[in-house]
Amino acid sequence: MKRVLGAGRTYPLGASFLNGGVNFCLFSRLATSVELLLFDHVDDDDPEAIELTDLYNHSGHYWHIWLEGIKPGQLYGYRVYGPYVPEKGLYYDGSKVLLDPYAQSVCRPEKYCRAMATEYGVDNVGHSFLGAVVDHKGFDWQETSPIARPLSETVIYEMHVKGFTANPNSGVAPERRGTYLGVIDKIPYLKELGVTAIELMPIHQFDPQDVPPNSPANYWGYSPINFFAPHSDYAVDKSPLGPVNEFRQMVRALHKAGIEVYLDVVYNHTAEGGADGPILSFKGLDNDTYYILDQHDQFTNYSGCGNTFNANHSVVRRMIRHSLRYWVQQMHVDGFRFDLASVLSRDESGMPMASPPILWSIDTDPVLAQTKIIAEAWDAAGLYQVGNFIGDRWQEWNGKYRDDVRAFVKGDKGKISAMTNRLIGSPDVYLHHNSSPHRSINFITAHDGFTLHDLVSYNDKHNEANGESNRDGDNHNSSWNCGVEGPTDDAEINALRQRQMKNFITVLLCSFGTPMINMGDEVARSQQGNNNAYCQDNELSWFNWDDVEKNADLLRFTQSMIRLRLLNAGLNQQLHQSLAEMLSSANLEWHGTDLNQPDWSDHSRSIALKMKAPHSDETIYFAINAYHQPLTFELPQVEDSHWYRVVDTSLPSPDDYVELGYAPALTVNSYQLQSRSVLLLWARKGSDFS
């Protein structure tokens, strides 16, 4: 077939429709020659090869060509030739079919073989990932757009696209289980739960074969090979354009329901691993540009996954920004959670930077100005930046919140001071930033670690199923099994576990900051004590929809607490106040069992807080008894009102939570709070809430 060719141009990178054809452009600094491969189908092992000439198709560090007649869905890849000198950090291998870093759709053949990409000189045509040309014109967003909801009105739900509906008991049609379309089918559940945003675990195209020896599968997906394409395995339609269209359909449906979409993005490493890893894309294009190498030109490993993405190199920094802008402008996502974000603060030698260009460019990008940006502010090499992450707009996963609340609620001593700080927005961490109270993303559990049910059911991790002899996963979980390790028929222990879960939910949704709930915690999802289920693509990790009925009481309680937070000014803090301003206007009063006498000693396991809601006539009294005996709390007076008991986690359902309009008034001056329980009282000046 004779094609009409043109020299092409150096921008934009990737495959772009231009002047009746498609412009292909690729960055490769030391390549000596490049071939563009065009495939008829994903399993094609005899593609059309078009050589890019040094004279017409090579400008500076860019290789480019224009082709007439290319249609959306055209599959393509590259062969890039150059020096293969691993001891100098160079991995050019013309026998490998390389994926375009800017490909907006990626297809994986059934014969894909990661091992073939690891052997120098072995041709992997027909066994490699391929890019597909995408034209975004014509998709009907039906007048939806990113929502830009204030963080003061946000409750985040961290979830896994596949795990949410993959279980056969999900009620989702078999072909839609574990897919973007399956999420659409469960939007009514999300709406009933009351969350306002979902944070999707990685959906950038990843390598499912990137797993340690003896591990069952790559479930979580923290091994990207591309930062523009939605993961194709989560699509019903596996054609080249299917994943893009179905992802957009999911976002459109969620936005219609008023639910924001955040992506968990992994710009700190890729699936190419270290020196022994495969050559899939970046490594074969320009290894020492895309990865941080040490003084011996070998891979660094600040990510804990074999390599470290060189995020502050000008080329990589540009690609990350283009990726983020693409997901906002073309895919309409509302926010991003940056995995191991502290890696992005390292320079090209791996040293932490005071003002990392990539982080500031994200912070100040006008396209991202209404987009949530959330940092996991640490990395695998010990750089811990919670409370000190750069920028004006970043929120942070508050690991200190998780650790301190877990420890206090289970009854550890020496945690009273930390606990009080966590309840009021962690001013010991964030006050010096003049931060919003929402800078802290508060969470008790996340994908990484125990589920809420397992947090109160296991003292130790049980990760034997992962194939690593239980060596993987964190050994420090601040968990407590309430008396027996794992499942039990003991009614008292099960009742205590239920109360502890409600305690955690109440604390989370009453704390200053932005709350995040882990998928399934609202129905006591269990992973049988596995705190590192990265490789468990099965019922162990999937949402068990039988739990919705089995644990309906906990679901009701969680729904009620979310509704209480979002609808009442007492818990819905003002967005445009700084944390300092909010704490000043809230008229905080700390109490113990006696008024105005909080016990700040290391042995204290109880605290009470009276707070006037900013800009309202509402007052809240919040008490925690993490002690193993009942405690009687003297109640402060409220002006022109009574206290109304909204929450007492020690009471049987449904009295543990009572809506404000039906909450019983208290006519006494003290309240006996049972052991390991939380109390929430409400008052409104001149009103009985009826």
SULLINGI-V123360 format. One record per residue. N is the residue number from 1. OMEGA is omega in whole degrees, -180 to 180 (NA if undefined). Layout:
n | omega
N | OMEGA
N | OMEGA
This chain:
n | omega
1 | -180
2 | -177
3 | 172
4 | -176
5 | 172
6 | -178
7 | -176
8 | 180
9 | -170
10 | -179
11 | 2
12 | 176
13 | -179
14 | 180
15 | -173
16 | 177
17 | -175
18 | 172
19 | 176
20 | 178
21 | 179
22 | 175
23 | 176
24 | 180
25 | -174
26 | 174
27 | 171
28 | -168
29 | -174
30 | 179
31 | 176
32 | 174
33 | -176
34 | 173
35 | 171
36 | -180
37 | 178
38 | -174
39 | 178
40 | 179
41 | -170
42 | -180
43 | -179
44 | 178
45 | 177
46 | -175
47 | 172
48 | -178
49 | 180
50 | -179
51 | 175
52 | -175
53 | -180
54 | -176
55 | -173
56 | -170
57 | -176
58 | 179
59 | -178
60 | 180
61 | -172
62 | 175
63 | -169
64 | 177
65 | 176
66 | 180
67 | 177
68 | 170
69 | 178
70 | -177
71 | 172
72 | -179
73 | 178
74 | 179
75 | -178
76 | 174
77 | -178
78 | 161
79 | -177
80 | -176
81 | 180
82 | -176
83 | 173
84 | -178
85 | -175
86 | 180
87 | 175
88 | 177
89 | -178
90 | -173
91 | 176
92 | -179
93 | -176
94 | 177
95 | -177
96 | 171
97 | -174
98 | 178
99 | 176
100 | 179
101 | -178
102 | 178
103 | -177
104 | 170
105 | -176
106 | 177
107 | 179
108 | 180
109 | 177
110 | -179
111 | -180
112 | -179
113 | 179
114 | -177
115 | -180
116 | -179
117 | -180
118 | -175
119 | -179
120 | 176
121 | 179
122 | -178
123 | -178
124 | 177
125 | -176
126 | -178
127 | -173
128 | 170
129 | 178
130 | 173
131 | 176
132 | 179
133 | -176
134 | 172
135 | -173
136 | 179
137 | 172
138 | 178
139 | -178
140 | 178
141 | 175
142 | 175
143 | 173
144 | 179
145 | 175
146 | -167
147 | 180
148 | 178
149 | 177
150 | 178
151 | 178
152 | -179
153 | -171
154 | 167
155 | -173
156 | 177
157 | 179
158 | -176
159 | 179
160 | -176
161 | -178
162 | -174
163 | -176
164 | -175
165 | -175
166 | -177
167 | 178
168 | 179
169 | -178
170 | -175
171 | 178
172 | 179
173 | -174
174 | -176
175 | -178
176 | -180
177 | 177
178 | -175
179 | 173
180 | 180
181 | 176
182 | 176
183 | 179
184 | -177
185 | -177
186 | 176
187 | 177
188 | 177
189 | 180
190 | 178
191 | 179
192 | 177
193 | 175
194 | 180
195 | -177
196 | 180
197 | 171
198 | 177
199 | -174
200 | 170
201 | -163
202 | 174
203 | 168
204 | -179
205 | 179
206 | -178
207 | -179
208 | 179
209 | 179
210 | 180
211 | 176
212 | 176
213 | 177
214 | 177
215 | -172
216 | -171
217 | 171
218 | -176
219 | -174
220 | 178
221 | 179
222 | 179
223 | -174
224 | 170
225 | -176
226 | -175
227 | 179
228 | -171
229 | 173
230 | -176
231 | -171
232 | -179
233 | 179
234 | 179
235 | 170
236 | 180
237 | -177
238 | 177
239 | -174
240 | -177
241 | -177
242 | -178
243 | 179
244 | -177
245 | -178
246 | 175
247 | 180
248 | 176
249 | 178
250 | -179
251 | 179
252 | -179
253 | 178
254 | 178
255 | 176
256 | 179
257 | 179
258 | -178
259 | 178
260 | -180
261 | 174
262 | 177
263 | 170
264 | -173
265 | -173
266 | 179
267 | -177
268 | 178
269 | 176
270 | -179
271 | -177
272 | 175
273 | -179
274 | -175
275 | -179
276 | -177
277 | -175
278 | 172
279 | -175
280 | -175
281 | -172
282 | -177
283 | -179
284 | 179
285 | -179
286 | -170
287 | -175
288 | 168
289 | -172
290 | -177
291 | 174
292 | 178
293 | 180
294 | -176
295 | 177
296 | 179
297 | 177
298 | -175
299 | 167
300 | -173
301 | 178
302 | 180
303 | -174
304 | -175
305 | 172
306 | 177
307 | 179
308 | -180
309 | -173
310 | -166
311 | -178
312 | 168
313 | -173
314 | -179
315 | -178
316 | 178
317 | 178
318 | -179
319 | 179
320 | 179
321 | 177
322 | 179
323 | -179
324 | 179
325 | 179
326 | -178
327 | 178
328 | -173
329 | -175
330 | -176
331 | 171
332 | 178
333 | -172
334 | -176
335 | -178
336 | 169
337 | -173
338 | 179
339 | 179
340 | -172
341 | 180
342 | 174
343 | -178
344 | 177
345 | -179
346 | 179
347 | -174
348 | 174
349 | 179
350 | -179
351 | 177
352 | -179
353 | 178
354 | -179
355 | -176
356 | -177
357 | -177
358 | -178
359 | 178
360 | 180
361 | 175
362 | -178
363 | -173
364 | -177
365 | -178
366 | 179
367 | -177
368 | -171
369 | 179
370 | -177
371 | 176
372 | 176
373 | -172
374 | -178
375 | 160
376 | -161
377 | 173
378 | 174
379 | -173
380 | -179
381 | 174
382 | 178
383 | -175
384 | -171
385 | 177
386 | -177
387 | -178
388 | 179
389 | -171
390 | 170
391 | -178
392 | -170
393 | -173
394 | 164
395 | -177
396 | 164
397 | -175
398 | 179
399 | 178
400 | 176
401 | -180
402 | -173
403 | -175
404 | 179
405 | 176
406 | -175
407 | -178
408 | -176
409 | 178
410 | 171
411 | 178
412 | 175
413 | 177
414 | -174
415 | -173
416 | -179
417 | 179
418 | -178
419 | -180
420 | 176
421 | -178
422 | -179
423 | -172
424 | 172
425 | 179
426 | 180
427 | 176
428 | -179
429 | -167
430 | -172
431 | -177
432 | 179
433 | -169
434 | -170
435 | 165
436 | 175
437 | -177
438 | 177
439 | -180
440 | 169
441 | -177
442 | 177
443 | 174
444 | 179
445 | 175
446 | -180
447 | -174
448 | -178
449 | 179
450 | 164
451 | 180
452 | 178
453 | -177
454 | 177
455 | -179
456 | -176
457 | -177
458 | 171
459 | -174
460 | 176
461 | 179
462 | -172
463 | -176
464 | -177
465 | -178
466 | 177
467 | -180
468 | 176
469 | 177
470 | 178
471 | -176
472 | 179
473 | -176
474 | 177
475 | -176
476 | -172
477 | -175
478 | 179
479 | 177
480 | -174
481 | 178
482 | 172
483 | 180
484 | 179
485 | 176
486 | -175
487 | 179
488 | 174
489 | -179
490 | -175
491 | -178
492 | 180
493 | 179
494 | 177
495 | 178
496 | 178
497 | 179
498 | -180
499 | 179
500 | 177
501 | 178
502 | 176
503 | -180
504 | -179
505 | 180
506 | 179
507 | -178
508 | -174
509 | 174
510 | -178
511 | 171
512 | -177
513 | 180
514 | -175
515 | 174
516 | 180
517 | 179
518 | -178
519 | 175
520 | 179
521 | -179
522 | 177
523 | 175
524 | 176
525 | -180
526 | 171
527 | 176
528 | 176
529 | 178
530 | -178
531 | 179
532 | -170
533 | -177
534 | -174
535 | -175
536 | 179
537 | -174
538 | -176
539 | 179
540 | -177
541 | -176
542 | 174
543 | 178
544 | -173
545 | 172
546 | -179
547 | -179
548 | 177
549 | -177
550 | -177
551 | -178
552 | -179
553 | 178
554 | 177
555 | 178
556 | -178
557 | -179
558 | 177
559 | -178
560 | -179
561 | 176
562 | -180
563 | 179
564 | -179
565 | -173
566 | -173
567 | -175
568 | -175
569 | -178
570 | -180
571 | -177
572 | -170
573 | -176
574 | -176
575 | -169
576 | 171
577 | 170
578 | 177
579 | 180
580 | 180
581 | -178
582 | 179
583 | 180
584 | -175
585 | -175
586 | 180
587 | -178
588 | 173
589 | 177
590 | 180
591 | 169
592 | 172
593 | 172
594 | -179
595 | 174
596 | -180
597 | 176
598 | 179
599 | -178
600 | -177
601 | 180
602 | -178
603 | -177
604 | 176
605 | 178
606 | 178
607 | 176
608 | -176
609 | 171
610 | -176
611 | 172
612 | -180
613 | 179
614 | 174
615 | 176
616 | 178
617 | -176
618 | 176
619 | -176
620 | 172
621 | -173
622 | -178
623 | 178
624 | 172
625 | 178
626 | 179
627 | -177
628 | 177
629 | 175
630 | 176
631 | 178
632 | -178
633 | 172
634 | -174
635 | 176
636 | 178
637 | 173
638 | -175
639 | 171
640 | -180
641 | 171
642 | 168
643 | 176
644 | -176
645 | 179
646 | -176
647 | 164
648 | -172
649 | 178
650 | -177
651 | 178
652 | 176
653 | 5
654 | -177
655 | 179
656 | 174
657 | 179
658 | 180
659 | -175
660 | -178
661 | -178
662 | -176
663 | 180
664 | 176
665 | 177
666 | -179
667 | 179
668 | -178
669 | 179
670 | -178
671 | 177
672 | 180
673 | -176
674 | -179
675 | 177
676 | -177
677 | 178
678 | -180
679 | 175
680 | 177
681 | -176
682 | 175
683 | 176
684 | -176
685 | 176
686 | -176
687 | 175
688 | 178
689 | -178
690 | NA
